[in-house]
């Protein structure tokens, strides 16, 4: 386990509102305090996302086929920052068509986050990428039993603990679920991050206090981008990073 510093993982959709603006926003978000970038790959059918992020997918898809501009976007992102970059994608858009192979080959990403693959499929993908320096994020949620959670965590390098089963962005997420899962996850050597519904510095602080290595925040960042509230976005990031620092003992 990483121990020490708690990480703020920020989700942003590539190309939202435009590829150029999106790149500037994301790099500024790192300056404001994001430790790991989770970059969404635009999709015509983002089934696991809530309304806020679905609208972001629609905005990004207006810039033509993402395959045409995404590789260059990721190359410029890689050149612009040293923080880890995770690609969050749906299997149809990124895995089944082999698109991800370019990103692995060029070392443009550090991890793959694919929410619509079963754990067995994610394990197989992890095996396929064993020789590469790319992790495959595995998921757990409160509806799984303890034995399943423990089994997944024992062979993963990064575990994403979802605060609830369902789509992203539910403002009523119950942080108590985070504590219950952490009881099982604590013994895993993996990096364990928590996400879904973490829309305030208080909630970020609470899940980190219960033992997680990182907190994933998406909808509340994407919402500020939708309304052009950049200053408010960077302030929120800074406040969440401050909450993470307090939990890191810093």
C-alpha positions as CSV (number, residue, x, y, z in Angstrom):
1,X,0.0,0.0,0.0
2,X,1.1,3.5,-0.7
3,X,0.7,4.8,2.8
4,X,1.3,8.5,3.5
5,X,-0.2,10.9,1.0
6,X,-3.8,10.6,0.0
7,X,-4.6,11.2,-3.7
8,X,-7.3,13.3,-5.3
9,X,-8.3,11.6,-8.5
10,X,-10.1,14.0,-10.9
11,X,-12.3,12.7,-13.7
12,X,-12.6,14.9,-16.8
13,X,-14.1,14.0,-20.2
14,X,-11.6,14.4,-23.1
15,X,-12.8,17.1,-25.5
16,X,-15.3,18.8,-23.2
17,X,-16.1,21.5,-24.1
18,X,-13.6,21.4,-27.0
19,X,-10.3,19.3,-27.3
20,X,-8.1,22.4,-26.9
21,X,-10.0,23.9,-24.0
22,X,-10.3,20.5,-22.4
23,X,-6.5,20.0,-22.4
24,X,-6.0,23.5,-20.8
25,X,-8.6,22.8,-18.2
26,X,-7.1,19.4,-17.2
27,X,-3.6,20.7,-16.9
28,X,-4.8,23.6,-14.8
29,X,-6.7,21.1,-12.6
30,X,-3.4,19.4,-11.9
31,X,-1.9,22.8,-10.9
32,X,-4.9,23.3,-8.6
33,X,-4.3,20.0,-6.8
34,X,-5.5,16.9,-8.8
35,X,-3.0,14.1,-8.2
36,X,-4.2,11.5,-10.8
37,X,-6.2,12.3,-13.9
38,X,-9.0,9.9,-14.9
39,X,-9.7,11.0,-18.5
40,X,-13.1,9.9,-20.0
41,X,-13.1,8.6,-23.6
42,X,-16.1,10.2,-25.4
43,X,-18.9,7.7,-26.1
44,X,-22.2,7.7,-28.0
45,X,-23.7,5.4,-25.4
46,X,-22.2,6.2,-21.9
47,X,-24.6,3.8,-20.1
48,X,-22.9,3.8,-16.7
49,X,-22.8,7.6,-16.4
50,X,-25.4,9.9,-14.8
51,X,-26.9,13.0,-16.6
52,X,-24.1,15.4,-15.9
53,X,-21.4,13.3,-17.5
54,X,-23.8,12.1,-20.3
55,X,-24.2,15.7,-21.4
56,X,-20.4,16.0,-21.4
57,X,-20.2,13.0,-23.7
58,X,-22.7,14.7,-26.0
59,X,-20.6,17.9,-26.1
60,X,-17.4,16.0,-26.8
61,X,-18.9,13.9,-29.6
62,X,-19.8,17.1,-31.5
63,X,-16.1,17.4,-32.4
64,X,-16.2,14.5,-34.8
65,X,-15.0,10.9,-34.4
66,X,-12.8,10.9,-31.3
67,X,-10.4,8.4,-32.9
68,X,-9.3,11.3,-35.1
69,X,-8.2,13.7,-32.3
70,X,-7.8,11.6,-29.2
71,X,-4.3,10.2,-29.7
72,X,-2.9,13.6,-30.2
73,X,-4.8,14.9,-27.2
74,X,-3.3,12.2,-25.0
75,X,0.2,12.8,-26.4
76,X,-0.1,16.5,-25.5
77,X,-1.5,15.6,-22.1
78,X,1.4,13.2,-21.5
79,X,3.9,15.9,-22.5
80,X,2.3,18.5,-20.3
81,X,2.1,16.7,-16.9
82,X,3.9,14.1,-14.9
83,X,0.9,12.9,-12.9
84,X,-0.6,9.4,-13.7
85,X,-3.2,9.3,-16.4
86,X,-6.0,6.7,-16.3
87,X,-8.3,6.2,-19.4
88,X,-11.9,5.6,-18.5
89,X,-13.8,4.1,-21.4
90,X,-16.6,1.8,-22.4
91,X,-15.5,-1.5,-23.9
92,X,-17.2,-1.0,-27.3
93,X,-15.4,2.3,-27.8
94,X,-11.9,1.4,-26.7
95,X,-11.4,-2.3,-25.9
96,X,-13.4,-4.4,-28.4
97,X,-12.1,-2.4,-31.4
98,X,-8.4,-2.6,-30.1
99,X,-8.2,1.2,-29.9
100,X,-6.5,1.0,-26.4
101,X,-3.5,-0.8,-27.9
102,X,-2.1,2.4,-29.3
103,X,-2.3,4.1,-25.9
104,X,-0.6,1.2,-24.3
105,X,2.1,0.9,-26.9
106,X,2.9,4.7,-26.8
107,X,2.8,4.6,-22.9
108,X,0.2,7.4,-23.0
109,X,-1.8,5.9,-20.0
110,X,-1.0,4.3,-16.7
111,X,-4.3,2.5,-16.1
112,X,-7.5,1.4,-17.8
113,X,-10.9,2.0,-16.1
114,X,-13.6,0.0,-18.0
115,X,-16.8,0.0,-16.0
116,X,-18.9,-2.2,-18.3
117,X,-16.7,-5.3,-18.3
118,X,-17.2,-8.1,-15.8
119,X,-14.5,-8.7,-13.2
120,X,-13.5,-11.9,-15.0
121,X,-13.0,-9.9,-18.2
122,X,-11.0,-7.3,-16.4
123,X,-8.8,-10.0,-14.9
124,X,-8.2,-11.4,-18.4
125,X,-7.3,-8.0,-19.7
126,X,-4.9,-7.5,-16.8
127,X,-3.2,-10.8,-17.7
128,X,-2.9,-9.7,-21.3
129,X,-1.2,-6.5,-20.3
130,X,1.0,-8.1,-17.7
131,X,4.2,-7.2,-19.6
132,X,3.1,-3.6,-20.0
133,X,3.3,-0.8,-17.4
134,X,-0.5,-0.4,-17.5
135,X,-2.8,-1.4,-14.7
136,X,-6.4,-2.5,-15.1
137,X,-8.6,-1.0,-12.4
138,X,-10.9,-3.5,-10.7
139,X,-14.3,-2.5,-9.1
140,X,-16.1,-3.4,-5.9
141,X,-19.4,-2.0,-4.6
142,X,-21.5,-2.4,-1.4
143,X,-23.8,-5.0,-3.0
144,X,-21.0,-7.5,-3.3
145,X,-20.3,-9.9,-0.4
146,X,-17.1,-9.7,1.6
147,X,-15.6,-12.8,0.1
148,X,-16.0,-11.4,-3.5
149,X,-14.6,-8.0,-2.5
150,X,-11.6,-9.7,-0.8
151,X,-10.9,-12.0,-3.8
152,X,-10.9,-9.1,-6.3
153,X,-8.7,-6.9,-4.0
154,X,-6.2,-9.7,-3.5
155,X,-5.1,-9.8,-7.2
156,X,-5.7,-6.2,-8.2
157,X,-3.1,-3.3,-8.3
158,X,-5.8,-0.6,-8.2
159,X,-9.3,-1.1,-6.7
160,X,-12.1,1.4,-7.3
161,X,-14.6,1.1,-4.5
162,X,-17.9,2.5,-5.7
163,X,-20.0,4.0,-2.9
164,X,-23.2,2.5,-4.5
165,X,-24.2,0.3,-7.4
166,X,-25.6,2.3,-10.3
167,X,-24.7,5.3,-12.4
168,X,-22.4,8.1,-11.4
169,X,-23.3,11.4,-9.8
170,X,-25.9,10.5,-7.1
171,X,-25.7,13.3,-4.6
172,X,-27.2,11.2,-1.8
173,X,-24.4,8.6,-1.8
174,X,-23.9,7.2,1.7
175,X,-20.3,7.4,2.8
176,X,-21.0,4.8,5.5
177,X,-20.8,2.2,2.8
178,X,-17.2,3.2,2.2
179,X,-16.3,2.3,5.8
180,X,-18.0,-1.1,5.5
181,X,-16.0,-2.0,2.4
182,X,-12.8,-0.8,3.8
183,X,-13.1,-3.3,6.7
184,X,-12.6,-6.0,4.0
185,X,-10.2,-4.0,1.8
186,X,-7.8,-3.0,4.5
187,X,-5.5,-6.0,4.1
188,X,-5.1,-5.7,0.3
189,X,-1.7,-4.4,-1.0
190,X,-3.5,-2.6,-3.8
191,X,-4.1,1.1,-4.1
192,X,-7.7,1.6,-3.0
193,X,-9.7,4.6,-4.2
194,X,-13.3,5.4,-3.5
195,X,-15.7,7.2,-5.8
196,X,-19.3,8.0,-6.7
197,X,-21.2,10.9,-5.1
198,X,-18.1,12.6,-3.6
199,X,-19.3,16.1,-4.3
200,X,-17.9,18.1,-1.4
201,X,-14.5,18.4,0.5
202,X,-16.3,17.0,3.6
203,X,-17.3,13.8,1.8
204,X,-13.7,13.5,0.3
205,X,-12.3,13.9,3.8
206,X,-14.7,11.4,5.3
207,X,-13.8,8.5,2.8
208,X,-10.1,9.2,3.1
209,X,-10.4,9.2,6.9
210,X,-11.9,5.7,6.7
211,X,-8.7,4.4,5.2
212,X,-8.8,4.9,1.4
213,X,-5.7,5.9,-0.5
214,X,-7.6,8.2,-2.8
215,X,-10.9,9.8,-3.6
216,X,-12.3,10.0,-7.2
217,X,-14.4,13.1,-8.0
218,X,-16.1,13.5,-11.4
219,X,-19.6,14.9,-11.7
220,X,-19.1,18.0,-9.5
221,X,-16.0,18.9,-11.7
222,X,-17.8,18.2,-15.0
223,X,-20.8,20.2,-13.9
224,X,-18.6,23.3,-13.3
225,X,-17.1,22.9,-16.8
226,X,-20.6,22.7,-18.3
227,X,-21.5,26.1,-16.8
228,X,-18.2,27.7,-17.6
229,X,-17.3,28.1,-13.9
230,X,-13.6,27.6,-14.1
231,X,-12.6,29.6,-11.0
232,X,-15.2,27.7,-9.0
233,X,-13.8,24.4,-10.4
234,X,-10.2,25.2,-9.3
235,X,-11.4,26.4,-5.9
236,X,-13.3,23.2,-5.3
237,X,-10.2,21.1,-6.4
238,X,-8.0,23.1,-4.0
239,X,-10.5,22.6,-1.1
240,X,-10.7,18.9,-1.8
241,X,-6.9,18.6,-2.0
242,X,-6.7,20.4,1.3
243,X,-9.1,17.9,2.8
244,X,-6.9,15.1,1.4
245,X,-3.8,16.7,2.9
246,X,-5.4,16.9,6.3
247,X,-6.1,13.1,6.1
248,X,-2.5,12.5,5.0
249,X,-1.4,14.1,8.2
250,X,0.0,17.1,6.3
